[in-house]
Amino acid sequence: MKESGFMEKIIIRSEYITLGQFIKFTNIVSSGGMVKAILEEYTIYVNDILEARRGKKLYPGDKVLIKGIGTYKIGK
């Protein structure tokens, strides 16, 4: 897991995706059970606000920064 210097765009087909689903969807972890560890070990910002809730809803246009892993933009 390495932080890159660019923002990766993640396309979703639904109205929103939860932060936990997002972490699994982007292949940051290989299983949903590992999401909790990522939320505990890494600093995560959603739209520049510190976030650690697995159920936080992410909508198209939202920006997610996971320190040490990468920056993502949710798209439709």
SEFIZA-3560 file (N, C-alpha, C; in Angstrom, 3 decimals):
REM SEFIZA-3560
<numar><xx>0.846</xx><yy>-1.177</yy><zz>0.000</zz><atom>N</atom></numar>
<numar><xx>0.000</xx><yy>0.000</yy><zz>0.000</zz><atom>CA</atom></numar>
<numar><xx>0.888</xx><yy>1.236</yy><zz>0.000</zz><atom>C</atom></numar>
<numar><xx>0.825</xx><yy>1.951</yy><zz>-1.081</zz><atom>N</atom></numar>
<numar><xx>1.690</xx><yy>3.104</yy><zz>-1.232</zz><atom>CA</atom></numar>
<numar><xx>0.895</xx><yy>4.308</yy><zz>-1.690</zz><atom>C</atom></numar>
<numar><xx>1.151</xx><yy>5.454</yy><zz>-1.080</zz><atom>N</atom></numar>
<numar><xx>0.452</xx><yy>6.685</yy><zz>-1.444</zz><atom>CA</atom></numar>
<numar><xx>1.010</xx><yy>7.193</yy><zz>-2.756</zz><atom>C</atom></numar>
<numar><xx>0.127</xx><yy>7.512</yy><zz>-3.677</zz><atom>N</atom></numar>
<numar><xx>0.559</xx><yy>8.031</yy><zz>-4.966</zz><atom>CA</atom></numar>
<numar><xx>0.355</xx><yy>9.536</yy><zz>-5.007</zz><atom>C</atom></numar>
<numar><xx>0.974</xx><yy>10.188</yy><zz>-5.988</zz><atom>N</atom></numar>
<numar><xx>0.899</xx><yy>11.630</yy><zz>-6.083</zz><atom>CA</atom></numar>
<numar><xx>-0.281</xx><yy>12.137</yy><zz>-6.887</zz><atom>C</atom></numar>
<numar><xx>-1.190</xx><yy>11.266</yy><zz>-7.287</zz><atom>N</atom></numar>
<numar><xx>-2.345</xx><yy>11.699</yy><zz>-8.069</zz><atom>CA</atom></numar>
<numar><xx>-3.644</xx><yy>11.220</yy><zz>-7.444</zz><atom>C</atom></numar>
<numar><xx>-4.744</xx><yy>11.810</yy><zz>-7.895</zz><atom>N</atom></numar>
<numar><xx>-6.063</xx><yy>11.446</yy><zz>-7.377</zz><atom>CA</atom></numar>
<numar><xx>-6.692</xx><yy>10.426</yy><zz>-8.325</zz><atom>C</atom></numar>
<numar><xx>-7.032</xx><yy>9.281</yy><zz>-7.794</zz><atom>N</atom></numar>
<numar><xx>-7.662</xx><yy>8.227</yy><zz>-8.585</zz><atom>CA</atom></numar>
<numar><xx>-9.174</xx><yy>8.419</yy><zz>-8.556</zz><atom>C</atom></numar>
<numar><xx>-9.826</xx><yy>8.330</yy><zz>-9.719</zz><atom>N</atom></numar>
<numar><xx>-11.279</xx><yy>8.472</yy><zz>-9.787</zz><atom>CA</atom></numar>
<numar><xx>-11.914</xx><yy>7.090</yy><zz>-9.667</zz><atom>C</atom></numar>
<numar><xx>-12.864</xx><yy>6.968</yy><zz>-8.753</zz><atom>N</atom></numar>
<numar><xx>-13.580</xx><yy>5.716</yy><zz>-8.519</zz><atom>CA</atom></numar>
<numar><xx>-15.033</xx><yy>5.923</yy><zz>-8.939</zz><atom>C</atom></numar>
<numar><xx>-15.475</xx><yy>5.151</yy><zz>-9.902</zz><atom>N</atom></numar>
<numar><xx>-16.840</xx><yy>5.274</yy><zz>-10.434</zz><atom>CA</atom></numar>
<numar><xx>-17.770</xx><yy>4.316</yy><zz>-9.692</zz><atom>C</atom></numar>
<numar><xx>-18.885</xx><yy>4.862</yy><zz>-9.198</zz><atom>N</atom></numar>
<numar><xx>-19.910</xx><yy>4.021</yy><zz>-8.566</zz><atom>CA</atom></numar>
<numar><xx>-21.181</xx><yy>4.090</yy><zz>-9.401</zz><atom>C</atom></numar>
<numar><xx>-21.971</xx><yy>3.045</yy><zz>-9.327</zz><atom>N</atom></numar>
<numar><xx>-23.213</xx><yy>2.982</yy><zz>-10.107</zz><atom>CA</atom></numar>
<numar><xx>-24.446</xx><yy>3.285</yy><zz>-9.255</zz><atom>C</atom></numar>
<numar><xx>-24.265</xx><yy>3.281</yy><zz>-7.948</zz><atom>N</atom></numar>
<numar><xx>-25.379</xx><yy>3.534</yy><zz>-7.039</zz><atom>CA</atom></numar>
<numar><xx>-25.365</xx><yy>4.997</yy><zz>-6.598</zz><atom>C</atom></numar>
<numar><xx>-26.361</xx><yy>5.380</yy><zz>-5.807</zz><atom>N</atom></numar>
<numar><xx>-26.457</xx><yy>6.754</yy><zz>-5.313</zz><atom>CA</atom></numar>
<numar><xx>-25.281</xx><yy>7.088</yy><zz>-4.399</zz><atom>C</atom></numar>
<numar><xx>-24.852</xx><yy>6.118</yy><zz>-3.576</zz><atom>N</atom></numar>
<numar><xx>-23.732</xx><yy>6.309</yy><zz>-2.661</zz><atom>CA</atom></numar>
<numar><xx>-23.064</xx><yy>4.971</yy><zz>-2.384</zz><atom>C</atom></numar>
<numar><xx>-21.920</xx><yy>5.036</yy><zz>-1.731</zz><atom>N</atom></numar>
<numar><xx>-21.213</xx><yy>3.845</yy><zz>-1.279</zz><atom>CA</atom></numar>
<numar><xx>-20.707</xx><yy>4.167</yy><zz>0.131</zz><atom>C</atom></numar>
<numar><xx>-20.734</xx><yy>3.208</yy><zz>1.031</zz><atom>N</atom></numar>
<numar><xx>-20.237</xx><yy>3.488</yy><zz>2.383</zz><atom>CA</atom></numar>
<numar><xx>-18.704</xx><yy>3.445</yy><zz>2.365</zz><atom>C</atom></numar>
<numar><xx>-18.110</xx><yy>4.064</yy><zz>3.358</zz><atom>N</atom></numar>
<numar><xx>-16.654</xx><yy>4.084</yy><zz>3.450</zz><atom>CA</atom></numar>
<numar><xx>-16.094</xx><yy>2.665</yy><zz>3.529</zz><atom>C</atom></numar>
<numar><xx>-16.743</xx><yy>1.801</yy><zz>4.281</zz><atom>N</atom></numar>
<numar><xx>-16.310</xx><yy>0.405</yy><zz>4.373</zz><atom>CA</atom></numar>
<numar><xx>-16.368</xx><yy>-0.294</yy><zz>3.026</zz><atom>C</atom></numar>
<numar><xx>-17.459</xx><yy>-0.103</yy><zz>2.290</zz><atom>N</atom></numar>
<numar><xx>-17.590</xx><yy>-0.690</yy><zz>0.955</zz><atom>CA</atom></numar>
<numar><xx>-16.540</xx><yy>-0.112</yy><zz>0.015</zz><atom>C</atom></numar>
<numar><xx>-16.292</xx><yy>1.185</yy><zz>0.132</zz><atom>N</atom></numar>
<numar><xx>-15.313</xx><yy>1.860</yy><zz>-0.701</zz><atom>CA</atom></numar>
<numar><xx>-13.917</xx><yy>1.260</yy><zz>-0.512</zz><atom>C</atom></numar>
<numar><xx>-13.524</xx><yy>1.048</yy><zz>0.737</zz><atom>N</atom></numar>
<numar><xx>-12.205</xx><yy>0.491</yy><zz>1.034</zz><atom>CA</atom></numar>
<numar><xx>-12.061</xx><yy>-0.894</yy><zz>0.409</zz><atom>C</atom></numar>
<numar><xx>-13.091</xx><yy>-1.694</yy><zz>0.464</zz><atom>N</atom></numar>
<numar><xx>-13.069</xx><yy>-3.025</yy><zz>-0.157</zz><atom>CA</atom></numar>
<numar><xx>-13.110</xx><yy>-2.908</yy><zz>-1.675</zz><atom>C</atom></numar>
<numar><xx>-13.965</xx><yy>-2.044</yy><zz>-2.213</zz><atom>N</atom></numar>
<numar><xx>-14.157</xx><yy>-1.855</yy><zz>-3.656</zz><atom>CA</atom></numar>
<numar><xx>-12.865</xx><yy>-1.427</yy><zz>-4.357</zz><atom>C</atom></numar>
<numar><xx>-12.061</xx><yy>-0.604</yy><zz>-3.692</zz><atom>N</atom></numar>
<numar><xx>-10.824</xx><yy>-0.104</yy><zz>-4.291</zz><atom>CA</atom></numar>
<numar><xx>-9.660</xx><yy>-1.074</yy><zz>-4.126</zz><atom>C</atom></numar>
<numar><xx>-9.927</xx><yy>-2.241</yy><zz>-3.570</zz><atom>N</atom></numar>
<numar><xx>-8.918</xx><yy>-3.287</yy><zz>-3.366</zz><atom>CA</atom></numar>
<numar><xx>-7.794</xx><yy>-2.857</yy><zz>-2.427</zz><atom>C</atom></numar>
<numar><xx>-8.085</xx><yy>-1.945</yy><zz>-1.518</zz><atom>N</atom></numar>
<numar><xx>-7.117</xx><yy>-1.582</yy><zz>-0.487</zz><atom>CA</atom></numar>
<numar><xx>-6.925</xx><yy>-2.778</yy><zz>0.434</zz><atom>C</atom></numar>
<numar><xx>-8.006</xx><yy>-3.514</yy><zz>0.653</zz><atom>N</atom></numar>
<numar><xx>-7.951</xx><yy>-4.760</yy><zz>1.426</zz><atom>CA</atom></numar>
<numar><xx>-8.557</xx><yy>-5.872</yy><zz>0.583</zz><atom>C</atom></numar>
<numar><xx>-8.202</xx><yy>-7.104</yy><zz>0.898</zz><atom>N</atom></numar>
<numar><xx>-8.703</xx><yy>-8.231</yy><zz>0.116</zz><atom>CA</atom></numar>
<numar><xx>-10.019</xx><yy>-8.791</yy><zz>0.642</zz><atom>C</atom></numar>
<numar><xx>-10.366</xx><yy>-8.445</yy><zz>1.892</zz><atom>N</atom></numar>
<numar><xx>-11.632</xx><yy>-8.936</yy><zz>2.431</zz><atom>CA</atom></numar>
<numar><xx>-12.300</xx><yy>-7.858</yy><zz>3.267</zz><atom>C</atom></numar>
<numar><xx>-13.605</xx><yy>-7.939</yy><zz>3.371</zz><atom>N</atom></numar>
<numar><xx>-14.359</xx><yy>-6.967</yy><zz>4.151</zz><atom>CA</atom></numar>
<numar><xx>-13.990</xx><yy>-6.965</yy><zz>5.621</zz><atom>C</atom></numar>
<numar><xx>-13.517</xx><yy>-8.089</yy><zz>6.129</zz><atom>N</atom></numar>
<numar><xx>-13.131</xx><yy>-8.191</yy><zz>7.527</zz><atom>CA</atom></numar>
<numar><xx>-11.908</xx><yy>-7.349</yy><zz>7.869</zz><atom>C</atom></numar>
<numar><xx>-11.135</xx><yy>-6.981</yy><zz>6.866</zz><atom>N</atom></numar>
<numar><xx>-9.923</xx><yy>-6.190</yy><zz>7.086</zz><atom>CA</atom></numar>
<numar><xx>-10.198</xx><yy>-4.689</yy><zz>7.111</zz><atom>C</atom></numar>
<numar><xx>-11.419</xx><yy>-4.289</yy><zz>6.772</zz><atom>N</atom></numar>
<numar><xx>-11.780</xx><yy>-2.870</yy><zz>6.719</zz><atom>CA</atom></numar>
<numar><xx>-11.597</xx><yy>-2.212</yy><zz>8.087</zz><atom>C</atom></numar>
<numar><xx>-12.014</xx><yy>-2.891</yy><zz>9.135</zz><atom>N</atom></numar>
<numar><xx>-11.915</xx><yy>-2.331</yy><zz>10.484</zz><atom>CA</atom></numar>
<numar><xx>-10.471</xx><yy>-1.975</yy><zz>10.828</zz><atom>C</atom></numar>
<numar><xx>-9.535</xx><yy>-2.824</yy><zz>10.440</zz><atom>N</atom></numar>
<numar><xx>-8.121</xx><yy>-2.570</yy><zz>10.713</zz><atom>CA</atom></numar>
<numar><xx>-7.639</xx><yy>-1.322</yy><zz>9.978</zz><atom>C</atom></numar>
<numar><xx>-8.072</xx><yy>-1.121</yy><zz>8.748</zz><atom>N</atom></numar>
<numar><xx>-7.697</xx><yy>0.068</yy><zz>7.980</zz><atom>CA</atom></numar>
<numar><xx>-8.251</xx><yy>1.313</yy><zz>8.659</zz><atom>C</atom></numar>
<numar><xx>-9.503</xx><yy>1.239</yy><zz>9.095</zz><atom>N</atom></numar>
<numar><xx>-10.125</xx><yy>2.387</yy><zz>9.762</zz><atom>CA</atom></numar>
<numar><xx>-9.406</xx><yy>2.734</yy><zz>11.065</zz><atom>C</atom></numar>
<numar><xx>-8.856</xx><yy>1.745</yy><zz>11.742</zz><atom>N</atom></numar>
<numar><xx>-8.155</xx><yy>1.976</yy><zz>13.007</zz><atom>CA</atom></numar>
<numar><xx>-6.705</xx><yy>2.418</yy><zz>12.801</zz><atom>C</atom></numar>
<numar><xx>-6.060</xx><yy>1.914</yy><zz>11.753</zz><atom>N</atom></numar>
<numar><xx>-4.629</xx><yy>2.143</yy><zz>11.563</zz><atom>CA</atom></numar>
<numar><xx>-4.286</xx><yy>3.357</yy><zz>10.707</zz><atom>C</atom></numar>
<numar><xx>-5.183</xx><yy>3.784</yy><zz>9.847</zz><atom>N</atom></numar>
<numar><xx>-4.881</xx><yy>4.868</yy><zz>8.916</zz><atom>CA</atom></numar>
<numar><xx>-5.752</xx><yy>6.086</yy><zz>9.203</zz><atom>C</atom></numar>
<numar><xx>-5.195</xx><yy>7.266</yy><zz>8.940</zz><atom>N</atom></numar>
<numar><xx>-5.943</xx><yy>8.504</yy><zz>9.060</zz><atom>CA</atom></numar>
<numar><xx>-6.685</xx><yy>8.714</yy><zz>7.744</zz><atom>C</atom></numar>
<numar><xx>-8.014</xx><yy>8.876</yy><zz>7.829</zz><atom>N</atom></numar>
<numar><xx>-8.851</xx><yy>9.004</yy><zz>6.641</zz><atom>CA</atom></numar>
<numar><xx>-9.617</xx><yy>10.315</yy><zz>6.710</zz><atom>C</atom></numar>
<numar><xx>-9.603</xx><yy>11.038</yy><zz>5.592</zz><atom>N</atom></numar>
<numar><xx>-10.354</xx><yy>12.283</yy><zz>5.468</zz><atom>CA</atom></numar>
<numar><xx>-11.352</xx><yy>12.143</yy><zz>4.334</zz><atom>C</atom></numar>
<numar><xx>-12.579</xx><yy>12.572</yy><zz>4.585</zz><atom>N</atom></numar>
<numar><xx>-13.603</xx><yy>12.659</yy><zz>3.543</zz><atom>CA</atom></numar>
<numar><xx>-13.938</xx><yy>14.131</yy><zz>3.410</zz><atom>C</atom></numar>
<numar><xx>-13.668</xx><yy>14.688</yy><zz>2.233</zz><atom>N</atom></numar>
<numar><xx>-13.867</xx><yy>16.120</yy><zz>1.991</zz><atom>CA</atom></numar>
<numar><xx>-13.161</xx><yy>16.961</yy><zz>3.060</zz><atom>C</atom></numar>
<numar><xx>-11.923</xx><yy>16.579</yy><zz>3.368</zz><atom>N</atom></numar>
<numar><xx>-11.053</xx><yy>17.281</yy><zz>4.323</zz><atom>CA</atom></numar>
<numar><xx>-11.533</xx><yy>17.230</yy><zz>5.776</zz><atom>C</atom></numar>
<numar><xx>-12.442</xx><yy>16.307</yy><zz>6.091</zz><atom>N</atom></numar>
<numar><xx>-12.935</xx><yy>16.121</yy><zz>7.461</zz><atom>CA</atom></numar>
<numar><xx>-12.522</xx><yy>14.725</yy><zz>7.918</zz><atom>C</atom></numar>
<numar><xx>-11.881</xx><yy>14.654</yy><zz>9.084</zz><atom>N</atom></numar>
<numar><xx>-11.437</xx><yy>13.372</yy><zz>9.632</zz><atom>CA</atom></numar>
<numar><xx>-12.629</xx><yy>12.429</yy><zz>9.775</zz><atom>C</atom></numar>
<numar><xx>-12.464</xx><yy>11.187</yy><zz>9.305</zz><atom>N</atom></numar>
<numar><xx>-13.582</xx><yy>10.239</yy><zz>9.308</zz><atom>CA</atom></numar>
<numar><xx>-13.078</xx><yy>8.848</yy><zz>9.668</zz><atom>C</atom></numar>
<numar><xx>-13.817</xx><yy>8.131</yy><zz>10.503</zz><atom>N</atom></numar>
<numar><xx>-13.446</xx><yy>6.766</yy><zz>10.876</zz><atom>CA</atom></numar>
<numar><xx>-14.657</xx><yy>5.837</yy><zz>10.934</zz><atom>C</atom></numar>
<numar><xx>-15.810</xx><yy>6.309</yy><zz>10.459</zz><atom>N</atom></numar>
<numar><xx>-17.023</xx><yy>5.477</yy><zz>10.505</zz><atom>CA</atom></numar>
<numar><xx>-17.135</xx><yy>4.626</yy><zz>9.248</zz><atom>C</atom></numar>
<numar><xx>-17.225</xx><yy>3.336</yy><zz>9.446</zz><atom>N</atom></numar>
<numar><xx>-17.365</xx><yy>2.397</yy><zz>8.332</zz><atom>CA</atom></numar>
<numar><xx>-18.612</xx><yy>2.698</yy><zz>7.491</zz><atom>C</atom></numar>
<numar><xx>-19.669</xx><yy>3.177</yy><zz>8.119</zz><atom>N</atom></numar>
<numar><xx>-20.936</xx><yy>3.425</yy><zz>7.442</zz><atom>CA</atom></numar>
<numar><xx>-21.090</xx><yy>4.813</yy><zz>6.840</zz><atom>C</atom></numar>
<numar><xx>-20.053</xx><yy>5.650</yy><zz>6.890</zz><atom>N</atom></numar>
<numar><xx>-20.128</xx><yy>6.997</yy><zz>6.316</zz><atom>CA</atom></numar>
<numar><xx>-20.468</xx><yy>6.886</yy><zz>4.827</zz><atom>C</atom></numar>
<numar><xx>-21.521</xx><yy>7.577</yy><zz>4.393</zz><atom>N</atom></numar>
<numar><xx>-21.949</xx><yy>7.520</yy><zz>2.992</zz><atom>CA</atom></numar>
<numar><xx>-21.097</xx><yy>8.458</yy><zz>2.142</zz><atom>C</atom></numar>
<numar><xx>-20.591</xx><yy>7.919</yy><zz>1.045</zz><atom>N</atom></numar>
<numar><xx>-19.805</xx><yy>8.686</yy><zz>0.091</zz><atom>CA</atom></numar>
<numar><xx>-20.621</xx><yy>8.848</yy><zz>-1.181</zz><atom>C</atom></numar>
<numar><xx>-20.707</xx><yy>10.076</yy><zz>-1.672</zz><atom>N</atom></numar>
<numar><xx>-21.495</xx><yy>10.400</yy><zz>-2.860</zz><atom>CA</atom></numar>
<numar><xx>-20.582</xx><yy>10.877</yy><zz>-3.984</zz><atom>C</atom></numar>
<numar><xx>-21.054</xx><yy>10.802</yy><zz>-5.240</zz><atom>N</atom></numar>
<numar><xx>-20.262</xx><yy>11.353</yy><zz>-6.337</zz><atom>CA</atom></numar>
<numar><xx>-19.855</xx><yy>12.795</yy><zz>-6.032</zz><atom>C</atom></numar>
<numar><xx>-18.592</xx><yy>13.101</yy><zz>-6.286</zz><atom>N</atom></numar>
<numar><xx>-18.046</xx><yy>14.417</yy><zz>-5.988</zz><atom>CA</atom></numar>
<numar><xx>-17.239</xx><yy>14.445</yy><zz>-4.703</zz><atom>C</atom></numar>
<numar><xx>-17.433</xx><yy>13.440</yy><zz>-3.829</zz><atom>N</atom></numar>
<numar><xx>-16.682</xx><yy>13.388</yy><zz>-2.577</zz><atom>CA</atom></numar>
<numar><xx>-15.220</xx><yy>13.024</yy><zz>-2.843</zz><atom>C</atom></numar>
<numar><xx>-14.336</xx><yy>13.555</yy><zz>-2.011</zz><atom>N</atom></numar>
<numar><xx>-12.902</xx><yy>13.269</yy><zz>-2.080</zz><atom>CA</atom></numar>
<numar><xx>-12.512</xx><yy>12.498</yy><zz>-0.828</zz><atom>C</atom></numar>
<numar><xx>-11.767</xx><yy>11.415</yy><zz>-1.014</zz><atom>N</atom></numar>
<numar><xx>-11.323</xx><yy>10.581</yy><zz>0.099</zz><atom>CA</atom></numar>
<numar><xx>-9.801</xx><yy>10.533</yy><zz>0.093</zz><atom>C</atom></numar>
<numar><xx>-9.203</xx><yy>10.883</yy><zz>1.219</zz><atom>N</atom></numar>
<numar><xx>-7.759</xx><yy>10.804</yy><zz>1.386</zz><atom>CA</atom></numar>
<numar><xx>-7.475</xx><yy>9.794</yy><zz>2.485</zz><atom>C</atom></numar>
<numar><xx>-6.723</xx><yy>8.758</yy><zz>2.148</zz><atom>N</atom></numar>
<numar><xx>-6.290</xx><yy>7.773</yy><zz>3.129</zz><atom>CA</atom></numar>
<numar><xx>-4.774</xx><yy>7.941</yy><zz>3.228</zz><atom>C</atom></numar>
<numar><xx>-4.331</xx><yy>8.562</yy><zz>4.326</zz><atom>N</atom></numar>
<numar><xx>-2.906</xx><yy>8.868</yy><zz>4.508</zz><atom>CA</atom></numar>
<numar><xx>-2.081</xx><yy>7.595</yy><zz>4.387</zz><atom>C</atom></numar>
<numar><xx>-1.065</xx><yy>7.649</yy><zz>3.544</zz><atom>N</atom></numar>
<numar><xx>-0.184</xx><yy>6.510</yy><zz>3.343</zz><atom>CA</atom></numar>
<numar><xx>-0.649</xx><yy>5.560</yy><zz>2.264</zz><atom>C</atom></numar>
<numar><xx>-1.869</xx><yy>5.773</yy><zz>1.738</zz><atom>N</atom></numar>
<numar><xx>-2.395</xx><yy>4.882</yy><zz>0.693</zz><atom>CA</atom></numar>
<numar><xx>-2.714</xx><yy>5.658</yy><zz>-0.584</zz><atom>C</atom></numar>
<numar><xx>-3.529</xx><yy>6.713</yy><zz>-0.496</zz><atom>N</atom></numar>
<numar><xx>-3.843</xx><yy>7.464</yy><zz>-1.703</zz><atom>CA</atom></numar>
<numar><xx>-5.004</xx><yy>8.415</yy><zz>-1.548</zz><atom>C</atom></numar>
<numar><xx>-5.281</xx><yy>9.131</yy><zz>-2.632</zz><atom>N</atom></numar>
<numar><xx>-6.368</xx><yy>10.095</yy><zz>-2.698</zz><atom>CA</atom></numar>
<numar><xx>-7.316</xx><yy>9.662</yy><zz>-3.808</zz><atom>C</atom></numar>
<numar><xx>-8.603</xx><yy>9.725</yy><zz>-3.525</zz><atom>N</atom></numar>
<numar><xx>-9.615</xx><yy>9.230</yy><zz>-4.454</zz><atom>CA</atom></numar>
<numar><xx>-10.742</xx><yy>10.256</yy><zz>-4.598</zz><atom>C</atom></numar>
<numar><xx>-11.356</xx><yy>10.270</yy><zz>-5.765</zz><atom>N</atom></numar>
<numar><xx>-12.535</xx><yy>11.113</yy><zz>-6.019</zz><atom>CA</atom></numar>
<numar><xx>-13.648</xx><yy>10.172</yy><zz>-6.481</zz><atom>C</atom></numar>
<numar><xx>-14.817</xx><yy>10.311</yy><zz>-5.852</zz><atom>N</atom></numar>
<numar><xx>-15.964</xx><yy>9.466</yy><zz>-6.208</zz><atom>CA</atom></numar>
<numar><xx>-16.641</xx><yy>10.079</yy><zz>-7.425</zz><atom>C</atom></numar>
<numar><xx>-16.898</xx><yy>9.256</yy><zz>-8.430</zz><atom>N</atom></numar>
<numar><xx>-17.579</xx><yy>9.707</yy><zz>-9.641</zz><atom>CA</atom></numar>
<numar><xx>-18.762</xx><yy>8.828</yy><zz>-9.941</zz><atom>C</atom></numar>
<numar><xx>-19.601</xx><yy>9.286</yy><zz>-10.850</zz><atom>N</atom></numar>
<numar><xx>-20.797</xx><yy>8.529</yy><zz>-11.242</zz><atom>CA</atom></numar>
<numar><xx>-20.624</xx><yy>8.035</yy><zz>-12.654</zz><atom>C</atom></numar>
//
